[in-house]
Amino acid sequence: MLEATNLMVFYENMLALNNVSISCRKNQIVGIFGANSAGKSTLMYTLSGIMEDIRKKEQMAGGERITVLGKINYLDQDITGIKPSQRARIGIVLCPERRRIFTESNVLENLRIGAYLATRAQAKETLEYIFRVFPALEKLKTRLGGFLSGGEQQMLAIGRALMAQPKILLLDEPLMGLSPLIQTILVRAIKEIRDETGISIIVTEQYARPVLPIVDYAFILENGAAVMEGTRDELLDNPDVRAAYFGV
Amino acid sequence: MEQRRKERIDRGVKVRSDSIYALMSWRELSYLTVPRLLLIIGMLILPLVVTSMYWQRVISIVCIYALLALSFDFLAHYTGLVSLGGAFFIGVGGYLTAIFNTTFGLPPLVSIPLATVFGAIICTVLLLPCLPLRGVYFAIVTLMYPLVFARIIEAMDILGGTDGIMGIDSFSNRWIEQYLVIIVVLLLLFGLRRLVNLDLGLIFRAVKDNDQAVRASGMSITNYKALAVLIASGMGCLGGACIVHIYMWTGLSLFALDFSILPIAATVIGGAGTLVGPVLGCLILVPISELLREFGTLRIVFYSIILVGFIVFRSEGIMVYGQRKYHQFERWIKV
């Protein structure tokens, strides 16, 4: 469904992604694991097209020059250079790192903003669906985004991304800074979303253990390069990987 | 398929002069000194090259605007306070020096420093209540003060009312007048560049980036903001005091909006946050504005087109672009 081949991203002369090829099939949850500075966020930005935006802003400000090489194919269509808004339109939606919710809008408004691309009926249906997956949000409808707890904010961010009617959802570190209990709730919700809506999901995480049970296929990034890939069991068989990312 | 990408690398001499100062020859020393000397010597010989009285006066005005632009750049890009108070600073400094000169009979070389110090204190005290404000709110408040002062002077008919104060002493010699402002600009430019790299400058920048973190480190951000405003308004008042003695007249036009807006345009053109950039911006914008005077009202049109062009095609600013070209080179490499 989504296939990136030989992605290379340079921030000025620093190589952030080195020849990374990843792919995600329909209705699959793909995990991308790596330490800080391994290139996870860069990869997500590149896939979702935000990188094009960052590149343009840096260029205007005379800052770092960002070079993106490689090819991204989505549904047999080359989407390498196209704008993030266009990519969202065709179904690639990013749920960014650190949530980036609109702190001065309330929960319902946050979700409505996400529904810009949806029809009225779709929005209504998705809204109900989100409240079913995340019952906690329903009680907080009128609370301002900035006053939510970390876990609630993350639920809201995922909900907002869902409102854009994604075909493939990119979750950038959805479990960052959350308690183990909330982590399990979120992980279960992610699996539920995949099972019920058929959306493909790419999820990045530093510590793979909480999300491991739900991923079908995983890539491991190290210093910008995809050093290993495989199904859950294949990765679990590798002792180095187990020690470094799974903590077992 | 062979892919290439343009690489941007620091020049070797830049790397050496940046940290370890391993400069071996006059040629390498000149790498650092020539751009600075170019500016200093260029500014100093400018009044000698330009012979007509009219253009010499323009140079003085450039310097006044350069002071304002420096103070704007310092406040906006090193302390995070976007100030539209150029007219306010100029007005306060101008009226103060006029009072010192006419009422107390002090010569210009005494009244200017006095007006600078007292003007800075007055401006800072008046701006103190709005220091907790950030962004556009601070800008609005600083924009309101000159309007308020102009109307108070007009309505209450104090300080000469609409006629302004006349009969202010000029400088004893026109070369003193020329070189005073030029040297003041150069001193303040290099002084500020030094200041923003001191510990104090670090705190200013930290206030801009994240004031909560500065508070958490046990520093009062209001104190530091007040200090920054004191420095910046002092520069503005100095400019105002000089302009009054140059024109031998002070009036409500000192509170004109030009003094607030043009420095910002100059900062955008010259390169925000470089401190040299705004001075260069003034050196470009003010003479252009004078040259276009022949076109009458169309002047504003040309002026706007130049500004828009700069913002669209070189929004980073001349100085940022120039520094990059000077310090770095580019080459194509295979990926």
Boltz contact constraints between the chains, C-beta under 6 A:
constraints:
  - contact:
      token1: [A, 13]
      token2: [B, 7]
      max_distance: 6.0
  - contact:
      token1: [A, 60]
      token2: [B, 315]
      max_distance: 6.0
  - contact:
      token1: [A, 61]
      token2: [B, 316]
      max_distance: 6.0
  - contact:
      token1: [A, 62]
      token2: [B, 316]
      max_distance: 6.0
  - contact:
      token1: [A, 62]
      token2: [B, 320]
      max_distance: 6.0
  - contact:
      token1: [A, 67]
      token2: [B, 5]
      max_distance: 6.0
  - contact:
      token1: [A, 69]
      token2: [B, 3]
      max_distance: 6.0
